[in-house]
Amino acid sequence: MPRESELLPIIDKLAATCQGTVKEIVSLLVCEDETVLNYLFAKALSVKKAVFGQNIYIRAIIEFSNVCHCCCCYCGINRGNQTVSRYRMVPDEILGLAYEAIDAGYGTIVLQSGEDMYYTKEMLGEVIRGIKAYDKRVAVTLSVGERAYEDYAYWRACGADRYLIKHETANAALYQRLHPGHRLASRLDCQRQLWALGYELGSGFMVGLPGQTIEMLAVDILLLQKMQVSMAGIGPFIPHPETALAGAAKGDTGLTNKALGITRLLLPHAHLPATTALTVQGGRAEALAAGADVIMQKATPAAKQQLYEIYPRLVKEEYSLKEKRQLLLEQLESLGYIGV
């Protein structure tokens, strides 16, 4: 195990050069020295503040369909789960929720679904154009999985700004085990196409997947840099009872925050969410202190939120979108941040 005197210079080097090796990243991921970790998080927070100031960016996410043709081993809305009630929103319903979120003050709308081919490029194009017509200042993020290049190009022409498509794990063999019938190479091809089309590219990965090693996590972080992502969601694996990984252990939030802090040093200008998976485990404040600058708030109606269960979580919706945003603004202010 490297000593404190060896690890602090590695943190300084990552922050100064935005470059790191697998060995250097692994040495920080396995570190349990409190002094070193405090230094890592302080440095990550300093880098975040240098780029974004005290701002924390609040996004509204609309989960418009829980239908998915994939059988991912970790996902609660996978095709093989026969216990979930499936739903699809029509374009007018999606737009109504988007307008409500915009009126409540949200500056980004994230449109997310399972990989549901029911939605043609024209249907989603109608939604994108509708949001932009309502308020052209609002950014539109899509997260609908692997689609044809023509679909990506069409949505970009309609006004879509960002696209989130996580790589989940950079290890090709593990990726294939977790995503039967799918290949990591195909996912990365989609990312390259999106980047070439001018989207702000979002990716990310899970921490604590069964079969994942610390070295794999280091490669995950470096892949984000290689793909020139503008956003990266890093969250702990949470097992769902209706999946192939139902009995697996949860991912560690401490390790997740280390990965988040290291990513902030290597990608100072990227948006890093305090992911919902971290928040479910009570780790939002720690994630913000480790370099996160984005929070996603659900704009999906509560009844449908319960059906969009990628991993188990308690859905307790007592407030309107506007009220939820105001409460979050107050929470962030109490931590010294400015919600925007």
RATA-V646308 format. One record per residue. N is the residue number from 1. RES is the residue in one small letter. PHI is phi in degrees with one decimal (NA if undefined). BURIAL is 1 if it has 24 or more other C-alpha atoms within 12 Angstrom, else 0. D_CENTER is the distance of its C-alpha to the mean C-alpha in whole Angstrom. Layout:
N,RES,PHI,BURIAL,D_CENTER / N,RES,PHI,BURIAL,D_CENTER
This chain:
1,m,NA,0,31 / 2,p,-61.5,0,31 / 3,r,-81.2,0,33 / 4,e,-53.3,0,31 / 5,s,-64.2,0,34 / 6,e,-91.1,0,32 / 7,l,-82.9,1,28 / 8,l,-59.9,1,28 / 9,p,-63.6,0,29 / 10,i,-64.9,1,27 / 11,i,-61.0,1,24 / 12,d,-60.4,1,26 / 13,k,-66.5,0,26 / 14,l,-60.3,1,23 / 15,a,-69.4,1,22 / 16,a,-77.9,0,26 / 17,t,-110.1,0,25 / 18,c,55.9,1,21 / 19,q,-134.0,1,22 / 20,g,-154.5,1,22 / 21,t,-104.5,1,24 / 22,v,-57.7,0,22 / 23,k,-61.9,0,25 / 24,e,-63.9,1,24 / 25,i,-65.8,1,21 / 26,v,-59.3,1,22 / 27,s,-60.4,1,25 / 28,l,-81.6,1,22 / 29,l,-65.4,1,20 / 30,v,-88.7,1,23 / 31,c,-67.8,1,25 / 32,e,-120.1,0,26 / 33,d,-72.1,0,28 / 34,e,-62.0,0,27 / 35,t,-63.9,0,29 / 36,v,-65.4,1,26 / 37,l,-66.6,1,23 / 38,n,-60.9,1,24 / 39,y,-67.5,1,25 / 40,l,-59.1,1,22 / 41,f,-68.8,1,20 / 42,a,-64.1,1,22 / 43,k,-67.7,1,22 / 44,a,-62.2,1,18 / 45,l,-65.0,1,19 / 46,s,-64.1,1,22 / 47,v,-64.5,1,20 / 48,k,-60.1,1,17 / 49,k,-66.6,1,20 / 50,a,-65.3,0,22 / 51,v,-92.1,0,20 / 52,f,-111.2,1,18 / 53,g,65.3,0,21 / 54,q,-91.2,1,20 / 55,n,-71.4,1,18 / 56,i,-122.9,1,15 / 57,y,-91.0,1,13 / 58,i,-103.1,1,13 / 59,r,-109.6,1,11 / 60,a,-103.3,1,13 / 61,i,-113.0,1,11 / 62,i,-112.2,1,14 / 63,e,-93.6,1,14 / 64,f,-90.4,1,17 / 65,s,-158.3,1,18 / 66,n,-106.9,1,17 / 67,v,-85.9,1,20 / 68,c,-147.8,1,18 / 69,h,-88.6,1,21 / 70,c,-92.5,1,19 / 71,c,-121.1,1,20 / 72,c,-59.5,1,17 / 73,c,-70.2,1,18 / 74,y,-109.1,1,15 / 75,c,-101.1,1,14 / 76,g,-69.5,1,17 / 77,i,-102.4,1,17 / 78,n,-60.7,1,18 / 79,r,-55.8,1,21 / 80,g,-79.9,0,24 / 81,n,-78.2,1,23 / 82,q,-88.7,0,26 / 83,t,-91.3,0,26 / 84,v,-89.8,1,23 / 85,s,-82.9,0,24 / 86,r,-87.8,1,23 / 87,y,-144.2,1,23 / 88,r,-138.3,1,22 / 89,m,-94.0,1,22 / 90,v,-83.2,0,25 / 91,p,-51.3,1,24 / 92,d,-62.7,0,26 / 93,e,-68.3,0,24 / 94,i,-61.5,1,21 / 95,l,-64.3,1,22 / 96,g,-60.0,0,24 / 97,l,-66.9,1,21 / 98,a,-63.3,1,19 / 99,y,-63.5,1,23 / 100,e,-61.4,1,23 / 101,a,-66.2,1,19 / 102,i,-63.0,1,21 / 103,d,-64.3,0,24 / 104,a,-81.4,1,22 / 105,g,109.4,1,21 / 106,y,-77.6,1,18 / 107,g,-97.5,1,17 / 108,t,-135.0,1,14 / 109,i,-111.3,1,14 / 110,v,-103.4,1,11 / 111,l,-102.0,1,13 / 112,q,-125.7,1,11 / 113,s,-155.1,1,14 / 114,g,-68.3,1,15 / 115,e,-77.7,1,16 / 116,d,-112.1,1,19 / 117,m,-76.3,1,22 / 118,y,-59.1,0,24 / 119,y,-83.3,1,22 / 120,t,-74.7,0,24 / 121,k,-63.0,1,23 / 122,e,-68.3,0,26 / 123,m,-62.1,0,24 / 124,l,-72.3,1,21 / 125,g,-61.1,1,23 / 126,e,-61.2,1,25 / 127,v,-67.2,1,22 / 128,i,-59.2,1,20 / 129,r,-63.1,1,24 / 130,g,-64.4,1,25 / 131,i,-65.4,1,22 / 132,k,-66.8,1,23 / 133,a,-68.9,0,27 / 134,y,-71.1,0,26 / 135,d,-159.6,1,24 / 136,k,-67.0,0,24 / 137,r,-76.7,0,22 / 138,v,-76.0,1,19 / 139,a,-84.1,1,16 / 140,v,-113.7,1,15 / 141,t,-110.2,1,12 / 142,l,-105.0,1,12 / 143,s,-145.0,1,10 / 144,v,-126.6,1,13 / 145,g,87.2,1,13 / 146,e,-81.7,1,16 / 147,r,-133.4,1,19 / 148,a,-69.6,0,22 / 149,y,-54.1,0,22 / 150,e,-61.5,0,24 / 151,d,-66.0,1,22 / 152,y,-58.5,1,19 / 153,a,-65.1,1,22 / 154,y,-63.1,1,23 / 155,w,-66.7,1,20 / 156,r,-63.3,1,20 / 157,a,-65.9,0,24 / 158,c,-75.5,1,23 / 159,g,121.0,1,21 / 160,a,-62.5,1,17 / 161,d,-101.3,1,16 / 162,r,-134.9,1,12 / 163,y,-142.4,1,11 / 164,l,-105.5,1,7 / 165,i,-147.2,1,9 / 166,k,-67.6,1,7 / 167,h,-84.8,1,11 / 168,e,68.1,1,10 / 169,t,-153.8,1,13 / 170,a,-87.2,1,15 / 171,n,-90.3,1,19 / 172,a,-60.9,1,20 / 173,a,-67.8,0,22 / 174,l,-65.5,1,20 / 175,y,-56.2,1,17 / 176,q,-67.6,1,20 / 177,r,-65.6,1,21 / 178,l,-82.1,1,18 / 179,h,-126.1,1,18 / 180,p,-53.4,0,22 / 181,g,85.2,0,23 / 182,h,-126.9,1,20 / 183,r,-125.3,1,20 / 184,l,-58.9,1,18 / 185,a,-58.5,0,20 / 186,s,-66.3,0,19 / 187,r,-63.0,1,15 / 188,l,-69.9,1,16 / 189,d,-61.8,0,19 / 190,c,-61.8,1,17 / 191,q,-61.3,1,14 / 192,r,-64.0,1,18 / 193,q,-62.3,1,19 / 194,l,-63.3,1,16 / 195,w,-62.5,1,17 / 196,a,-65.5,0,21 / 197,l,-79.8,1,21 / 198,g,94.7,0,19 / 199,y,-68.1,1,16 / 200,e,-76.2,1,13 / 201,l,-88.4,1,11 / 202,g,-112.7,1,7 / 203,s,-135.9,1,7 / 204,g,149.4,1,6 / 205,f,-156.4,1,8 / 206,m,-101.1,1,9 / 207,v,-109.6,1,12 / 208,g,98.8,1,16 / 209,l,-61.5,1,16 / 210,p,-56.3,1,20 / 211,g,93.2,1,21 / 212,q,-83.5,1,19 / 213,t,-110.7,0,21 / 214,i,-62.9,1,20 / 215,e,-61.8,1,21 / 216,m,-62.1,1,18 / 217,l,-62.9,1,16 / 218,a,-62.4,1,18 / 219,v,-67.1,1,18 / 220,d,-55.5,1,14 / 221,i,-62.8,1,14 / 222,l,-68.1,1,16 / 223,l,-66.1,1,15 / 224,l,-55.9,1,12 / 225,q,-68.5,1,15 / 226,k,-62.3,0,17 / 227,m,-83.9,1,15 / 228,q,54.6,1,15 / 229,v,-72.8,1,12 / 230,s,-97.8,1,11 / 231,m,-149.6,1,8 / 232,a,-144.2,1,6 / 233,g,-93.8,1,3 / 234,i,-122.8,1,6 / 235,g,-139.3,1,7 / 236,p,-74.6,1,11 / 237,f,-65.7,1,12 / 238,i,-124.3,1,14 / 239,p,-69.1,1,17 / 240,h,-109.7,1,18 / 241,p,-65.8,1,22 / 242,e,-106.0,1,22 / 243,t,-132.7,1,21 / 244,a,-66.7,1,22 / 245,l,-105.2,1,21 / 246,a,-55.4,0,22 / 247,g,-92.5,0,24 / 248,a,-76.4,0,22 / 249,a,-76.9,0,21 / 250,k,-68.0,1,18 / 251,g,-71.8,1,15 / 252,d,-85.8,1,17 / 253,t,-69.0,1,15 / 254,g,-63.0,1,17 / 255,l,-65.8,1,16 / 256,t,-60.7,1,13 / 257,n,-67.8,1,14 / 258,k,-61.7,1,16 / 259,a,-60.8,1,13 / 260,l,-64.4,1,12 / 261,g,-62.7,1,15 / 262,i,-64.9,1,16 / 263,t,-61.6,1,13 / 264,r,-60.3,1,14 / 265,l,-67.0,1,18 / 266,l,-82.2,1,17 / 267,l,-128.2,1,15 / 268,p,-60.8,1,16 / 269,h,-97.4,1,16 / 270,a,-78.5,1,12 / 271,h,-83.2,1,10 / 272,l,-121.9,1,8 / 273,p,-71.8,1,6 / 274,a,-79.3,1,8 / 275,t,-62.2,1,6 / 276,t,-59.6,1,8 / 277,a,-61.9,1,9 / 278,l,-68.9,1,11 / 279,t,-63.7,1,12 / 280,v,-57.0,0,14 / 281,q,-95.2,1,15 / 282,g,77.0,0,17 / 283,g,-112.1,1,15 / 284,r,-64.3,1,13 / 285,a,-61.7,1,16 / 286,e,-65.4,1,16 / 287,a,-65.3,1,13 / 288,l,-62.8,1,14 / 289,a,-72.5,1,17 / 290,a,-93.8,1,15 / 291,g,122.4,1,14 / 292,a,-69.3,1,11 / 293,d,-135.1,1,12 / 294,v,-133.7,1,9 / 295,i,-129.4,1,10 / 296,m,-95.2,1,9 / 297,q,-114.6,1,12 / 298,k,-72.1,1,13 / 299,a,-107.1,1,16 / 300,t,-75.6,1,17 / 301,p,-55.6,1,20 / 302,a,-55.0,0,21 / 303,a,-61.2,0,23 / 304,k,-82.6,1,20 / 305,q,-56.4,1,17 / 306,q,-65.6,1,19 / 307,l,-91.9,1,19 / 308,y,-98.3,1,16 / 309,e,-107.0,1,15 / 310,i,-65.4,1,13 / 311,y,-141.8,1,14 / 312,p,-63.8,1,17 / 313,r,-159.6,0,16 / 314,l,-84.0,0,19 / 315,v,-101.6,0,19 / 316,k,-133.9,0,21 / 317,e,-101.9,0,22 / 318,e,-117.6,0,25 / 319,y,-126.5,0,24 / 320,s,-73.0,0,23 / 321,l,-57.9,1,21 / 322,k,-64.7,0,23 / 323,e,-65.8,0,24 / 324,k,-60.7,1,20 / 325,r,-65.2,1,19 / 326,q,-64.1,0,22 / 327,l,-62.2,0,22 / 328,l,-66.8,1,19 / 329,l,-56.7,1,20 / 330,e,-68.3,0,23 / 331,q,-63.4,0,21 / 332,l,-65.9,1,20 / 333,e,-61.3,0,23 / 334,s,-66.4,0,24 / 335,l,-94.6,0,22 / 336,g,92.9,0,23 / 337,y,-109.6,1,20 / 338,i,-118.9,1,21 / 339,g,-78.7,1,18 / 340,v,-133.3,1,18
